[in-house]
Amino acid sequence: MANPAWKVAADVADGYVSLNPVVLKKYEKHEVDTLLKELEKLTRDTRSQVVPQDDAEASATRSRRLLRLSQANVVLQSWRMRMLR
């Protein structure tokens, strides 16, 4: 992996990187596992952040971030299952 897993996970959460099968082809199994753990950790951290109720923009940003992390998690788990076959 060219970048550390925590950096790739942060880039996914911020929308700079999108995980898809073409991007994931260059990763080995242990790298996919590490990236999955980092995505889960970042998801927990994002969910634990408290956003003021009157701040609609911060709430939308948090929701988009969680959506990106969730989608990346699904893509990674699907890719991981295909790697095990």
C-alpha positions as CSV (number, residue, x, y, z in Angstrom):
1,M,0.0,0.0,0.0
2,A,1.5,3.3,-1.1
3,N,-0.2,5.3,1.7
4,P,-0.9,4.2,5.2
5,A,-4.3,2.6,5.8
6,W,-5.3,5.4,8.2
7,K,-4.6,8.0,5.5
8,V,-6.6,6.1,2.8
9,A,-9.5,5.7,5.3
10,A,-9.4,9.5,6.0
11,D,-9.4,10.2,2.2
12,V,-12.4,8.0,1.7
13,A,-14.3,9.7,4.5
14,D,-13.5,13.1,3.1
15,G,-14.5,12.1,-0.5
16,Y,-11.1,12.3,-2.1
17,V,-10.8,8.6,-2.8
18,S,-13.6,6.2,-3.9
19,L,-13.1,2.5,-3.3
20,N,-14.1,0.2,-6.2
21,P,-12.8,-3.1,-7.6
22,V,-10.4,-1.4,-9.9
23,V,-8.7,0.5,-7.1
24,L,-8.8,-2.6,-4.8
25,K,-7.0,-4.9,-7.2
26,K,-3.6,-3.5,-6.2
27,Y,-4.1,-4.4,-2.5
28,E,-3.2,-7.7,-0.9
29,K,-5.4,-9.4,1.7
30,H,-3.6,-8.1,4.7
31,E,-3.8,-4.6,3.4
32,V,-7.6,-4.9,2.8
33,D,-8.0,-6.2,6.3
34,T,-6.0,-3.3,7.8
35,L,-8.0,-0.8,5.7
36,L,-11.3,-2.3,6.8
37,K,-10.2,-1.9,10.5
38,E,-9.2,1.7,9.9
39,L,-12.6,2.4,8.2
40,E,-14.4,0.9,11.2
41,K,-12.4,2.9,13.6
42,L,-13.0,6.1,11.7
43,T,-16.7,5.3,11.5
44,R,-16.8,4.9,15.3
45,D,-15.0,8.2,15.8
46,T,-17.3,10.0,13.4
47,R,-20.4,8.6,15.1
48,S,-19.1,9.7,18.5
49,Q,-18.9,13.3,17.5
50,V,-21.7,15.4,18.8
51,V,-23.1,18.0,16.4
52,P,-25.2,20.9,17.6
53,Q,-28.9,20.5,16.7
54,D,-29.1,23.9,15.1
55,D,-26.1,23.4,12.8
56,A,-27.6,21.9,9.7
57,E,-24.4,22.2,7.7
58,A,-22.3,20.2,10.2
59,S,-25.0,17.6,10.5
60,A,-25.1,17.2,6.7
61,T,-21.3,17.0,6.6
62,R,-21.3,14.3,9.3
63,S,-24.0,12.4,7.4
64,R,-22.2,12.5,4.1
65,R,-19.0,11.3,5.9
66,L,-20.8,8.4,7.5
67,L,-22.4,7.5,4.1
68,R,-19.0,7.4,2.4
69,L,-17.6,5.3,5.2
70,S,-20.5,2.9,5.1
71,Q,-20.4,2.5,1.3
72,A,-16.6,1.9,1.4
73,N,-17.1,-0.7,4.2
74,V,-19.6,-2.6,2.0
75,V,-17.4,-2.5,-1.0
76,L,-14.4,-3.7,1.0
77,Q,-16.3,-6.5,2.6
78,S,-17.6,-7.6,-0.8
79,W,-14.1,-7.5,-2.2
80,R,-12.7,-9.4,0.7
81,M,-15.2,-12.2,0.2
82,R,-14.3,-12.4,-3.5
83,M,-10.6,-12.7,-2.5
84,L,-11.3,-15.7,-0.3
85,R,-12.8,-17.7,-3.1
